[in-house]
């Protein structure tokens, strides 16, 4: 019985590990790329409203602007990771 379980586990790991590695690799890479882009866009937006930058930033945070942008970026990252995992499966 242990032989059957170990062969099933090894088959599952051979199937799942490449997909998991692709997903985490894309997530780590996109985090390293998107965070500087997001910070650059944030600084440009704050430079445009330089007189009222503090109040703009507080209002934007209060409305959940940064959370909204991070959720949108995360959704695109997840979609890209799932497409890459589907390509790796085939």
Backbone as JSON, one array per atom type, in Angstrom:
{
  "sequence": "XXXXXXXXXXXXXXXXXXXXXXXXXXXXXXXXXXXXXXXXXXXXXXXXXXXXXXXXXXXXXXXXXXXXXXXXXXXXXXXXXXXXXXXXXX",
  "N": [[0.81, -1.19, 0.0], [1.98, 1.19, 0.71], [3.73, 1.59, -1.39], [2.05, 2.16, -3.54], [0.92, 4.56, -2.66], [3.23, 6.18, -2.48], [4.07, 6.22, -5.16], [1.88, 7.49, -6.35], [2.0, 9.96, -5.04], [4.49, 10.89, -5.93], [3.96, 11.13, -8.66], [1.99, 13.1, -8.61], [3.47, 15.25, -7.54], [5.37, 15.59, -9.56], [3.71, 16.53, -11.5], [2.57, 18.87, -10.35], [4.59, 20.55, -9.24], [6.15, 22.0, -11.3], [4.18, 23.82, -12.19], [3.56, 25.25, -9.87], [6.03, 26.42, -9.38], [6.3, 28.09, -11.63], [4.16, 29.85, -11.17], [4.9, 31.13, -8.69], [7.35, 32.19, -9.47], [6.63, 34.09, -11.43], [5.03, 35.76, -9.86], [6.89, 36.78, -7.99], [8.71, 38.07, -9.7], [7.03, 39.95, -10.95], [6.31, 41.5, -8.77], [8.74, 42.67, -8.16], [9.01, 44.26, -10.39], [6.65, 45.77, -10.71], [6.32, 47.28, -8.35], [8.36, 49.42, -8.32], [7.42, 50.83, -10.59], [4.87, 51.58, -9.77], [5.52, 53.23, -7.59], [6.89, 55.25, -8.96], [4.84, 56.32, -10.59], [3.21, 57.28, -8.56], [4.83, 59.25, -7.4], [5.01, 61.02, -9.58], [2.34, 61.79, -9.81], [2.0, 63.1, -7.39], [3.8, 65.17, -7.74], [2.52, 66.67, -9.66], [0.46, 67.84, -8.28], [1.63, 69.66, -6.44], [1.22, 71.79, -4.6], [-0.92, 71.04, -2.96], [-0.19, 68.53, -2.07], [0.0, 66.98, 0.29], [-2.63, 66.97, 1.34], [-3.95, 65.86, -0.83], [-2.78, 63.32, -0.94], [-3.6, 62.25, 1.53], [-6.4, 62.23, 1.15], [-6.59, 60.51, -1.04], [-5.62, 58.13, 0.05], [-7.57, 57.76, 2.01], [-9.83, 57.3, 0.46], [-9.19, 54.87, -0.52], [-7.53, 54.52, -2.69], [-4.89, 53.58, -3.17], [-5.12, 50.93, -2.38], [-6.99, 50.05, -4.23], [-5.57, 50.28, -6.66], [-3.49, 48.47, -6.17], [-4.95, 46.09, -5.98], [-5.94, 45.85, -8.58], [-3.52, 45.6, -10.04], [-2.65, 43.19, -8.89], [-4.63, 41.45, -9.77], [-4.15, 41.43, -12.54], [-1.59, 40.29, -12.47], [-2.17, 37.77, -11.41], [-3.79, 36.74, -13.47], [-1.93, 36.66, -15.56], [-0.1, 34.86, -14.45], [-1.65, 32.55, -14.29], [-2.11, 32.07, -17.01], [0.51, 31.56, -17.83], [1.01, 29.28, -16.34], [-0.82, 27.56, -17.53], [0.29, 27.37, -20.07], [2.66, 26.12, -19.37], [1.68, 23.7, -18.63], [0.93, 22.48, -20.95]],
  "CA": [[0.0, 0.0, 0.0], [2.87, 2.35, 0.75], [4.3, 1.75, -2.72], [1.04, 2.83, -4.35], [0.83, 5.93, -2.19], [4.45, 6.92, -2.84], [4.08, 6.46, -6.61], [0.85, 8.51, -6.62], [2.53, 11.23, -4.55], [5.55, 11.34, -6.83], [3.32, 11.54, -9.91], [1.35, 14.4, -8.35], [4.51, 16.28, -7.4], [5.94, 15.82, -10.88], [2.72, 17.32, -12.24], [2.23, 20.14, -9.71], [5.73, 21.43, -8.92], [6.46, 23.0, -12.33], [3.14, 24.86, -12.23], [3.74, 26.07, -8.68], [7.26, 27.2, -9.57], [5.99, 29.15, -12.6], [3.3, 30.83, -10.52], [5.65, 31.93, -7.74], [8.37, 32.95, -10.19], [5.99, 35.25, -12.04], [4.59, 36.65, -8.79], [8.06, 37.47, -7.44], [9.22, 38.96, -10.73], [6.13, 41.08, -11.17], [6.4, 42.37, -7.61], [9.97, 43.44, -8.29], [8.88, 45.19, -11.5], [5.5, 46.66, -10.57], [6.48, 48.2, -7.23], [9.0, 50.67, -8.73], [6.55, 51.55, -11.52], [3.81, 52.17, -8.96], [6.1, 54.35, -6.83], [7.18, 56.33, -9.92], [3.57, 56.97, -10.93], [2.76, 57.99, -7.37], [5.61, 60.49, -7.26], [4.6, 61.94, -10.64], [1.03, 62.35, -9.47], [2.18, 64.05, -6.29], [4.49, 66.34, -8.27], [1.54, 67.47, -10.39], [-0.35, 68.58, -7.31], [2.65, 69.93, -5.42], [0.75, 72.68, -3.55], [-1.81, 70.33, -2.06], [0.22, 67.12, -2.13], [-0.32, 66.29, 1.54], [-4.07, 66.74, 1.45], [-4.31, 64.91, -1.89], [-2.34, 61.99, -0.54], [-4.49, 61.79, 2.59], [-7.71, 61.94, 0.58], [-6.45, 59.33, -1.89], [-5.53, 56.97, 0.94], [-8.85, 57.6, 2.68], [-10.76, 56.71, -0.51], [-8.74, 53.52, -0.85], [-6.93, 54.55, -4.02], [-3.71, 52.71, -3.26], [-5.62, 49.56, -2.31], [-7.64, 49.75, -5.52], [-4.53, 50.08, -7.67], [-2.77, 47.22, -5.89], [-5.83, 44.97, -6.31], [-5.97, 45.74, -10.04], [-2.25, 45.03, -10.45], [-2.62, 41.8, -8.46], [-5.5, 40.67, -10.66], [-3.42, 41.21, -13.79], [-0.5, 39.35, -12.2], [-2.76, 36.43, -11.28], [-4.2, 36.28, -14.8], [-0.71, 36.33, -16.3], [0.48, 33.64, -13.87], [-2.48, 31.41, -14.69], [-1.84, 31.79, -18.43], [1.82, 30.94, -17.91], [0.89, 27.91, -15.81], [-1.51, 26.77, -18.54], [1.28, 27.09, -21.13], [3.61, 25.15, -18.85], [1.03, 22.39, -18.53], [0.82, 21.86, -22.26]],
  "C": [[0.86, 1.26, 0.0], [3.47, 2.63, -0.62], [3.32, 2.49, -3.63], [0.92, 4.29, -3.96], [2.05, 6.75, -2.61], [4.51, 7.18, -4.36], [3.04, 7.49, -7.01], [1.34, 9.89, -6.19], [3.63, 11.76, -5.47], [4.99, 11.78, -8.17], [2.65, 12.91, -9.75], [2.38, 15.51, -8.25], [5.17, 16.59, -8.73], [5.0, 16.66, -11.74], [2.58, 18.73, -11.67], [3.42, 21.07, -9.51], [6.11, 22.39, -10.03], [5.45, 24.14, -12.39], [3.27, 25.8, -11.04], [4.97, 26.96, -8.83], [7.03, 28.34, -10.55], [5.16, 30.24, -11.94], [4.09, 31.73, -9.58], [6.76, 32.73, -8.42], [7.79, 34.2, -10.82], [5.55, 36.24, -10.97], [5.76, 37.44, -8.21], [8.62, 38.46, -8.45], [8.33, 40.17, -10.93], [6.12, 42.02, -9.98], [7.64, 43.24, -7.69], [9.87, 44.48, -9.4], [7.78, 46.21, -11.24], [5.67, 47.66, -9.44], [7.22, 49.47, -7.62], [8.16, 51.49, -9.71], [5.46, 52.27, -10.74], [4.34, 53.37, -8.17], [6.43, 55.52, -7.75], [5.92, 57.08, -10.32], [3.03, 57.78, -9.76], [3.52, 59.3, -7.19], [5.28, 61.49, -8.35], [3.26, 62.58, -10.34], [1.15, 63.36, -8.35], [2.92, 65.3, -6.75], [3.53, 67.25, -9.03], [0.7, 68.33, -9.45], [0.53, 69.01, -6.13], [2.15, 70.85, -4.31], [-0.06, 71.92, -2.5], [-1.46, 68.85, -1.98], [-0.16, 66.37, -0.86], [-1.79, 65.99, 1.66], [-4.55, 65.78, 0.37], [-3.96, 63.49, -1.5], [-3.24, 61.42, 0.55], [-5.87, 61.41, 2.05], [-7.67, 60.68, -0.28], [-6.36, 58.06, -1.06], [-6.86, 56.7, 1.63], [-9.89, 56.95, 1.75], [-10.36, 55.3, -0.91], [-8.1, 53.43, -2.22], [-5.76, 53.6, -4.17], [-4.13, 51.24, -3.21], [-6.25, 49.14, -3.63], [-6.59, 49.46, -6.59], [-3.79, 48.77, -7.42], [-3.63, 46.0, -6.19], [-5.88, 44.76, -7.81], [-4.67, 45.13, -10.55], [-2.18, 43.54, -10.07], [-3.5, 40.92, -9.33], [-4.82, 40.41, -11.99], [-2.28, 40.22, -13.6], [-1.04, 37.93, -12.1], [-3.2, 35.89, -12.63], [-2.99, 35.87, -15.63], [-0.09, 35.04, -15.77], [-0.33, 32.42, -14.26], [-2.28, 31.05, -16.16], [-0.5, 31.1, -18.6], [1.78, 29.51, -17.38], [0.17, 27.01, -16.8], [-0.57, 26.42, -19.7], [2.28, 26.06, -20.66], [3.0, 23.76, -18.79], [0.97, 21.69, -19.89], [2.14, 21.61, -22.92]]
}
